[in-house]
Amino acid sequence: MENWRQILKKPYFNKELFFYEKSHYLRNGISLTEILKLSENPQEAALSDQLLVGWSLSDAMATMNLFKIREIHLIRLAEETGDLAGAFERISQSLKEERLFREKIIGILIYPALLLAATVVFFIGALYYILPPLKEMLSTLEVDNMLLSSLYKFQLSIPMPVLSTALFILIYASVKVLQRKKVFRYLVFGKKWVEHEEMTFINELYLLLKGGVDLMEALHLLEEGRSSCVKLREGIQEGKSLTESLQQGEYSKLLVRYVQISEETGNLEESLQSYLLVRKTFFEEYLRRRTALLEPLSIFILGALLFLLSMAVMMPMMDAYEKL
């Protein structure tokens, strides 16, 4: 395994930028080998070297652990049809949509996360640096408070390094769990995560079909991690229509209806594009509504902790004042 130093030394490869820039250069009639020579990125330089010794672009990309199989397949088809610029443009657009969606979710979640982190830091600081001298001062005045005593006993029984380490491990474990796509999508979309997974699948299928890939071949390329693709292929091979195969695969009625329309009109790509426009609009609004309460909820938690600490401080102070 590579150590962290080796990983950090590796230059970052921006795949979206790679496809976007190259599509514009190709549109202007500049050859790919000339384009790659302009780059200072070592990955692109390695790609250029392989092209110069006679490799095709798709074969050269396949040797690098940077591109998905379906992206390589689209490039291979584009080499055969001569529309390399179009393939680059379609892939860059797909990557851009994925990035914007991730950024939207991160933008929504980052403020509540920072607010909660600040709350935890403030609570730990108050627990270990404010409460002990306050407790000692009130003890000299023979004033006792159940809440203050409970918090004081807690900080005595659990040293700050232990609590900080436990919180760090909890946060690290939570981040690791959230990196799993299914878990993350379930937390973000709730019960709608299955429908969002369906939309993601159709988006990838649409990209392949638009790039000239046959339907059966496209389903084969998307089989990785999706048992539903296998069932769809098997259904079509048995002579069933795509609509019937989708119905048996428990896909949404909306998708089934759009595909049914495509079988009547003979234009599957257009129907899938219409379906995607409808679903993307729905999920943008659904995400906005679902996350609308995150910010006020974070403020409520912060307020509750501040109230707890205020009560732990003010109530004993009031008792001490009454005894004077």
Buried (B, 14 or more C-beta within 10 A) or exposed (E): EEEEEEEEEEEEBEBBEBBBBBBBBBEEEEEBEEBBEEBEBEBBEBBBEBBEEEBBBBBBBBEBEEBBEBBBBBBBBBBEEEBBBBBBBBBBBBBBBEEEBEEBBEEBBEEBBEBBEEBBEBBBEBBBEEBBEBBEEBEEBEBEBEBBBEBBEEBEEEEEEEBBEEBEEEEEEEEEEEEEEEEBBBEBBEEBBBBBBBBBBBBBBBBBBBBBBEBEBBBBBBEEEBEBBEBBBEBBEEEBEBBBBBBEBEBBEBBBBBBBBBEEEEEBEBBBBBBBEEBBEBBEEBBEEBBEEBEEEBEEBBEEBBEBBEEBBEBBBEBBEEEE
